[in-house]
């Protein structure tokens, strides 16, 4: 029971923390859209997509190998 309550509290905490983190104040444009402001710099996420894909593939292979080793040992 204690484990379920702590997981629930932790889930609610992260939900509200991300909700507050992603909130934006209104922009200065006529419609209040923050994307209207041309001074907002673009995030260079596309520069690191290949790194994230490589890390994801390595992670999948490591997990598959661990599962396979567990099956062989049992």
N, CA, C and O atoms as a printed pandas DataFrame, in Angstrom:
     atom_number atom_name residue_name chain_id  residue_number  x_coord  y_coord  z_coord
0              1         N          UNK        A               1    0.824   -1.194    0.000
1              2        CA          UNK        A               1    0.000    0.000    0.000
2              3         C          UNK        A               1    0.870    1.260    0.000
3              4         O          UNK        A               1    0.582    2.232   -0.699
4              5         N          UNK        A               2    1.925    1.221    0.790
5              6        CA          UNK        A               2    2.810    2.381    0.865
6              7         C          UNK        A               2    3.473    2.649   -0.484
7              8         O          UNK        A               2    3.677    3.802   -0.864
8              9         N          UNK        A               3    3.807    1.584   -1.201
9             10        CA          UNK        A               3    4.446    1.710   -2.502
10            11         C          UNK        A               3    3.500    2.373   -3.510
11            12         O          UNK        A               3    3.926    3.207   -4.309
12            13         N          UNK        A               4    2.228    2.004   -3.470
13            14        CA          UNK        A               4    1.245    2.574   -4.397
14            15         C          UNK        A               4    1.047    4.059   -4.112
15            16         O          UNK        A               4    0.954    4.865   -5.038
16            17         N          UNK        A               5    0.983    4.416   -2.848
17            18        CA          UNK        A               5    0.789    5.824   -2.480
18            19         C          UNK        A               5    1.996    6.657   -2.904
19            20         O          UNK        A               5    1.833    7.762   -3.422
20            21         N          UNK        A               6    3.196    6.141   -2.689
21            22        CA          UNK        A               6    4.383    6.912   -3.072
22            23         C          UNK        A               6    4.469    7.055   -4.594
23            24         O          UNK        A               6    4.873    8.107   -5.090
24            25         N          UNK        A               7    4.096    6.015   -5.339
25            26        CA          UNK        A               7    4.095    6.125   -6.801
26            27         C          UNK        A               7    3.053    7.141   -7.267
27            28         O          UNK        A               7    3.292    7.888   -8.216
28            29         N          UNK        A               8    1.912    7.167   -6.608
29            30        CA          UNK        A               8    0.871    8.123   -6.976
30            31         C          UNK        A               8    1.331    9.554   -6.715
31            32         O          UNK        A               8    1.153   10.430   -7.562
32            33         N          UNK        A               9    1.916    9.788   -5.555
33            34        CA          UNK        A               9    2.414   11.127   -5.246
34            35         C          UNK        A               9    3.520   11.549   -6.214
35            36         O          UNK        A               9    3.559   12.695   -6.662
36            37         N          UNK        A              10    4.406   10.625   -6.527
37            38        CA          UNK        A              10    5.494   10.946   -7.439
38            39         C          UNK        A              10    4.963   11.253   -8.838
39            40         O          UNK        A              10    5.439   12.181   -9.493
40            41         N          UNK        A              11    3.988   10.485   -9.291
41            42        CA          UNK        A              11    3.391   10.730  -10.601
42            43         C          UNK        A              11    2.702   12.084  -10.645
43            44         O          UNK        A              11    2.862   12.833  -11.608
44            45         N          UNK        A              12    1.942   12.401   -9.614
45            46        CA          UNK        A              12    1.270   13.707   -9.571
46            47         C          UNK        A              12    2.281   14.852   -9.520
47            48         O          UNK        A              12    2.081   15.887  -10.155
48            49         N          UNK        A              13    3.356   14.667   -8.772
49            50        CA          UNK        A              13    4.382   15.705   -8.692
50            51         C          UNK        A              13    4.991   15.967  -10.069
51            52         O          UNK        A              13    5.116   17.122  -10.477
52            53         N          UNK        A              14    5.375   14.901  -10.792
53            54        CA          UNK        A              14    5.975   15.092  -12.107
54            55         C          UNK        A              14    4.977   15.656  -13.107
55            56         O          UNK        A              14    5.348   16.448  -13.973
56            57         N          UNK        A              15    3.708   15.254  -12.996
57            58        CA          UNK        A              15    2.698   15.802  -13.889
58            59         C          UNK        A              15    2.565   17.305  -13.707
59            60         O          UNK        A              15    2.578   18.053  -14.684
60            61         N          UNK        A              16    2.438   17.748  -12.465
61            62        CA          UNK        A              16    2.283   19.177  -12.226
62            63         C          UNK        A              16    3.579   19.950  -12.483
63            64         O          UNK        A              16    3.532   21.116  -12.876
64            65         N          UNK        A              17    4.715   19.323  -12.268
65            66        CA          UNK        A              17    5.983   19.996  -12.548
66            67         C          UNK        A              17    6.145   20.235  -14.051
67            68         O          UNK        A              17    6.593   21.307  -14.459
68            69         N          UNK        A              18    5.789   19.257  -14.872
69            70        CA          UNK        A              18    5.900   19.451  -16.311
70            71         C          UNK        A              18    4.835   20.412  -16.819
71            72         O          UNK        A              18    5.066   21.153  -17.775
72            73         N          UNK        A              19    3.676   20.400  -16.186
73            74        CA          UNK        A              19    2.617   21.322  -16.561
74            75         C          UNK        A              19    3.069   22.764  -16.346
75            76         O          UNK        A              19    2.821   23.627  -17.187
76            77         N          UNK        A              20    3.721   23.019  -15.238
77            78        CA          UNK        A              20    4.212   24.366  -14.936
78            79         C          UNK        A              20    5.413   24.702  -15.814
79            80         O          UNK        A              20    5.569   25.847  -16.239
80            81         N          UNK        A              21    6.254   23.721  -16.086
81            82        CA          UNK        A              21    7.447   23.957  -16.885
82            83         C          UNK        A              21    7.110   24.371  -18.309
83            84         O          UNK        A              21    7.764   25.248  -18.874
84            85         N          UNK        A              22    6.087   23.742  -18.894
85            86        CA          UNK        A              22    5.752   24.023  -20.284
86            87         C          UNK        A              22    4.795   25.205  -20.448
87            88         O          UNK        A              22    4.458   25.570  -21.574
88            89         N          UNK        A              23    4.362   25.798  -19.358
89            90        CA          UNK        A              23    3.480   26.959  -19.461
90            91         C          UNK        A              23    4.282   28.150  -19.989
91            92         O          UNK        A              23    5.447   28.338  -19.637
92            93         N          UNK        A              24    3.645   28.935  -20.827
93            94        CA          UNK        A              24    4.308   30.102  -21.401
94            95         C          UNK        A              24    3.457   31.329  -21.126
95            96         O          UNK        A              24    2.229   31.253  -21.089
96            97         N          UNK        A              25    4.116   32.450  -20.935
97            98        CA          UNK        A              25    3.348   33.677  -20.788
98            99         C          UNK        A              25    2.982   34.180  -22.183
99           100         O          UNK        A              25    3.659   33.853  -23.157
100          101         N          UNK        A              26    1.939   34.956  -22.281
101          102        CA          UNK        A              26    1.504   35.429  -23.604
102          103         C          UNK        A              26    2.581   36.282  -24.270
103          104         O          UNK        A              26    3.357   36.967  -23.604
104          105         N          UNK        A              27    2.605   36.224  -25.573
105          106        CA          UNK        A              27    3.576   37.010  -26.336
106          107         C          UNK        A              27    3.161   38.464  -26.425
107          108         O          UNK        A              27    2.143   38.874  -25.869
108          109         N          UNK        A              28    3.964   39.230  -27.130
109          110        CA          UNK        A              28    3.690   40.658  -27.244
110          111         C          UNK        A              28    2.906   40.986  -28.506
111          112         O          UNK        A              28    2.591   42.150  -28.755
112          113         N          UNK        A              29    2.589   39.973  -29.303
113          114        CA          UNK        A              29    1.874   40.215  -30.549
114          115         C          UNK        A              29    0.410   40.556  -30.302
115          116         O          UNK        A              29   -0.057   40.550  -29.163
116          117         N          UNK        A              30   -0.309   40.854  -31.384
117          118        CA          UNK        A              30   -1.705   41.248  -31.254
118          119         C          UNK        A              30   -2.589   40.085  -30.826
119          120         O          UNK        A              30   -3.605   40.294  -30.163
120          121         N          UNK        A              31   -2.221   38.870  -31.195
121          122        CA          UNK        A              31   -3.023   37.712  -30.815
122          123         C          UNK        A              31   -2.511   37.034  -29.558
123          124         O          UNK        A              31   -3.145   36.106  -29.056
124          125         N          UNK        A              32   -1.381   37.478  -29.043
125          126        CA          UNK        A              32   -0.811   36.876  -27.849
126          127         C          UNK        A              32   -0.063   35.590  -28.146
127          128         O          UNK        A              32    0.275   34.847  -27.224
128          129         N          UNK        A              33    0.201   35.314  -29.413
129          130        CA          UNK        A              33    0.902   34.099  -29.792
130          131         C          UNK        A              33    2.403   34.300  -29.591
131          132         O          UNK        A              33    2.979   35.204  -30.195
132          133         N          UNK        A              34    3.061   33.469  -28.747
133          134        CA          UNK        A              34    4.494   33.659  -28.527
134          135         C          UNK        A              34    5.333   33.331  -29.757
135          136         O          UNK        A              34    6.501   33.718  -29.820
136          137         N          UNK        A              35    4.762   32.624  -30.741
137          138        CA          UNK        A              35    5.525   32.298  -31.943
138          139         C          UNK        A              35    5.584   33.466  -32.930
139          140         O          UNK        A              35    6.337   33.413  -33.902
140          141         N          UNK        A              36    4.799   34.515  -32.690
141          142        CA          UNK        A              36    4.835   35.690  -33.560
142          143         C          UNK        A              36    6.098   36.505  -33.368
143          144         O          UNK        A              36    6.513   37.232  -34.270
144          145         N          UNK        A              37    6.710   36.391  -32.202
145          146        CA          UNK        A              37    7.873   37.202  -31.877
146          147         C          UNK        A              37    9.076   36.719  -32.687
147          148         O          UNK        A              37    9.511   35.584  -32.495
148          149         N          UNK        A              38    9.629   37.537  -33.584
149          150        CA          UNK        A              38   10.769   37.100  -34.409
150          151         C          UNK        A              38   12.073   37.037  -33.624
151          152         O          UNK        A              38   13.061   36.513  -34.138
152          153         N          UNK        A              39   12.113   37.557  -32.388
153          154        CA          UNK        A              39   13.340   37.544  -31.597
154          155         C          UNK        A              39   13.586   36.200  -30.921
155          156         O          UNK        A              39   14.655   35.980  -30.352
156          157         N          UNK        A              40   12.620   35.313  -30.978
157          158        CA          UNK        A              40   12.766   34.019  -30.326
158          159         C          UNK        A              40   13.733   33.153  -31.121
159          160         O          UNK        A              40   13.491   32.888  -32.298
160          161         N          UNK        A              41   14.833   32.703  -30.499
161          162        CA          UNK        A              41   15.800   31.880  -31.231
162          163         C          UNK        A              41   15.260   30.467  -31.445
163          164         O          UNK        A              41   14.487   29.956  -30.635
164          165         N          UNK        A              42   15.676   29.849  -32.541
165          166        CA          UNK        A              42   15.265   28.487  -32.843
166          167         C          UNK        A              42   16.136   27.508  -32.067
167          168         O          UNK        A              42   17.327   27.748  -31.868
168          169         N          UNK        A              43   15.545   26.419  -31.635
169          170        CA          UNK        A              43   16.290   25.392  -30.911
170          171         C          UNK        A              43   16.926   24.432  -31.920
171          172         O          UNK        A              43   16.221   23.878  -32.763
172          173         N          UNK        A              44   18.236   24.227  -31.849
173          174        CA          UNK        A              44   18.914   23.359  -32.822
174          175         C          UNK        A              44   18.818   21.877  -32.445
175          176         O          UNK        A              44   19.843   21.212  -32.295
176          177         N          UNK        A              45   17.609   21.361  -32.292
177          178        CA          UNK        A              45   17.429   19.972  -31.898
178          179         C          UNK        A              45   17.857   19.037  -33.028
179          180         O          UNK        A              45   18.379   17.951  -32.771
180          181         N          UNK        A              46   17.642   19.448  -34.259
181          182        CA          UNK        A              46   17.941   18.573  -35.391
182          183         C          UNK        A              46   19.438   18.269  -35.519
183          184         O          UNK        A              46   19.814   17.323  -36.211
184          185         N          UNK        A              47   20.287   19.049  -34.868
185          186        CA          UNK        A              47   21.723   18.785  -34.921
186          187         C          UNK        A              47   22.102   17.513  -34.181
187          188         O          UNK        A              47   23.120   16.898  -34.495
188          189         N          UNK        A              48   21.301   17.110  -33.205
189          190        CA          UNK        A              48   21.650   15.987  -32.342
190          191         C          UNK        A              48   20.726   14.785  -32.519
191          192         O          UNK        A              48   20.762   13.865  -31.702
192          193         N          UNK        A              49   19.909   14.770  -33.552
193          194        CA          UNK        A              49   18.991   13.651  -33.760
194          195         C          UNK        A              49   19.771   12.370  -34.026
195          196         O          UNK        A              49   19.381   11.314  -33.528
196          197         N          UNK        A              50   20.832   12.421  -34.772
197          198        CA          UNK        A              50   21.602   11.216  -35.079
198          199         C          UNK        A              50   22.258   10.654  -33.830
199          200         O          UNK        A              50   22.397    9.437  -33.705
200          201         N          UNK        A              51   22.667   11.516  -32.900
201          202        CA          UNK        A              51   23.258   11.048  -31.647
202          203         C          UNK        A              51   22.200   10.328  -30.818
203          204         O          UNK        A              51   22.463    9.261  -30.262
204          205         N          UNK        A              52   21.004   10.911  -30.734
205          206        CA          UNK        A              52   19.927   10.282  -29.974
206          207         C          UNK        A              52   19.508    8.957  -30.603
207          208         O          UNK        A              52   19.224    8.000  -29.883
208          209         N          UNK        A              53   19.465    8.886  -31.924
209          210        CA          UNK        A              53   19.111    7.633  -32.598
210          211         C          UNK        A              53   20.167    6.565  -32.323
211          212         O          UNK        A              53   19.821    5.411  -32.071
212          213         N          UNK        A              54   21.428    6.927  -32.368
213          214        CA          UNK        A              54   22.501    5.978  -32.091
214          215         C          UNK        A              54   22.425    5.469  -30.653
215          216         O          UNK        A              54   22.564    4.270  -30.410
216          217         N          UNK        A              55   22.207    6.364  -29.715
217          218        CA          UNK        A              55   22.070    5.955  -28.317
218          219         C          UNK        A              55   20.860    5.052  -28.114
219          220         O          UNK        A              55   20.916    4.106  -27.328
220          221         N          UNK        A              56   19.775    5.334  -28.811
221          222        CA          UNK        A              56   18.590    4.490  -28.714
222          223         C          UNK        A              56   18.847    3.095  -29.240
223          224         O          UNK        A              56   18.419    2.118  -28.625
224          225         N          UNK        A              57   19.533    2.978  -30.358
225          226        CA          UNK        A              57   19.843    1.664  -30.927
226          227         C          UNK        A              57   20.775    0.879  -30.005
227          228         O          UNK        A              57   20.579   -0.320  -29.804
228          229         N          UNK        A              58   21.778    1.539  -29.449
229          230        CA          UNK        A              58   22.696    0.874  -28.518
230          231         C          UNK        A              58   21.929    0.402  -27.282
231          232         O          UNK        A              58   22.160   -0.706  -26.799
232          233         N          UNK        A              59   21.033    1.221  -26.775
233          234        CA          UNK        A              59   20.235    0.846  -25.604
234          235         C          UNK        A              59   19.369   -0.372  -25.893
235          236         O          UNK        A              59   19.268   -1.268  -25.055
236          237         N          UNK        A              60   18.748   -0.420  -27.060
237          238        CA          UNK        A              60   17.895   -1.559  -27.424
238          239         C          UNK        A              60   18.726   -2.832  -27.504
239          240         O          UNK        A              60   18.306   -3.867  -26.988
240          241         N          UNK        A              61   19.892   -2.782  -28.138
241          242        CA          UNK        A              61   20.727   -3.967  -28.231
242          243         C          UNK        A              61   21.216   -4.431  -26.861
243          244         O          UNK        A              61   21.296   -5.633  -26.610
244          245         N          UNK        A              62   21.543   -3.496  -25.977
245          246        CA          UNK        A              62   21.968   -3.885  -24.638
246          247         C          UNK        A              62   20.833   -4.562  -23.876
247          248         O          UNK        A              62   21.059   -5.555  -23.184
248          249         N          UNK        A              63   19.628   -4.041  -23.994
249          250        CA          UNK        A              63   18.476   -4.648  -23.313
250          251         C          UNK        A              63   18.165   -6.031  -23.881
251          252         O          UNK        A              63   17.884   -6.962  -23.125
252          253         N          UNK        A              64   18.212   -6.169  -25.195
253          254        CA          UNK        A              64   17.952   -7.469  -25.809
254          255         C          UNK        A              64   18.998   -8.498  -25.389
255          256         O          UNK        A              64   18.662   -9.653  -25.127
256          257         N          UNK        A              65   20.252   -8.090  -25.325
257          258        CA          UNK        A              65   21.307   -9.003  -24.904
258          259         C          UNK        A              65   21.128   -9.407  -23.446
259          260         O          UNK        A              65   21.359  -10.566  -23.100
260          261         N          UNK        A              66   20.720   -8.479  -22.583
261          262        CA          UNK        A              66   20.491   -8.803  -21.180
262          263         C          UNK        A              66   19.314   -9.779  -21.034
263          264         O          UNK        A              66   19.369  -10.698  -20.217
264          265         N          UNK        A              67   18.265   -9.581  -21.817
265          266        CA          UNK        A              67   17.119  -10.497  -21.769
266          267         C          UNK        A              67   17.526  -11.872  -22.267
267          268         O          UNK        A              67   17.126  -12.883  -21.690
268          269         N          UNK        A              68   18.322  -11.925  -23.337
269          270        CA          UNK        A              68   18.765  -13.195  -23.881
270          271         C          UNK        A              68   19.666  -13.919  -22.893
271          272         O          UNK        A              68   19.543  -15.134  -22.740
272          273         N          UNK        A              69   20.564  -13.216  -22.221
273          274        CA          UNK        A              69   21.437  -13.834  -21.227
274          275         C          UNK        A              69   20.641  -14.348  -20.039
275          276         O          UNK        A              69   20.982  -15.386  -19.473
276          277         N          UNK        A              70   19.615  -13.659  -19.661
277          278        CA          UNK        A              70   18.780  -14.085  -18.550
278          279         C          UNK        A              70   18.045  -15.378  -18.904
279          280         O          UNK        A              70   17.899  -16.260  -18.058
280          281         N          UNK        A              71   17.582  -15.491  -20.153
281          282        CA          UNK        A              71   16.895  -16.698  -20.590
282          283         C          UNK        A              71   17.848  -17.886  -20.655
283          284         O          UNK        A              71   17.462  -19.004  -20.314
284          285         N          UNK        A              72   19.086  -17.660  -21.090
285          286        CA          UNK        A              72   20.068  -18.729  -21.206
286          287         C          UNK        A              72   20.480  -19.240  -19.823
287          288         O          UNK        A              72   20.640  -20.446  -19.634
288          289         N          UNK        A              73   20.648  -18.352  -18.875
289          290        CA          UNK        A              73   21.087  -18.721  -17.537
290          291         C          UNK        A              73   20.015  -19.431  -16.724
291          292         O          UNK        A              73   20.336  -20.207  -15.824
292          293         N          UNK        A              74   18.766  -19.182  -17.022
293          294        CA          UNK        A              74   17.685  -19.797  -16.237
294          295         C          UNK        A              74   17.331  -21.180  -16.703
295          296         O          UNK        A              74   16.441  -21.814  -16.136
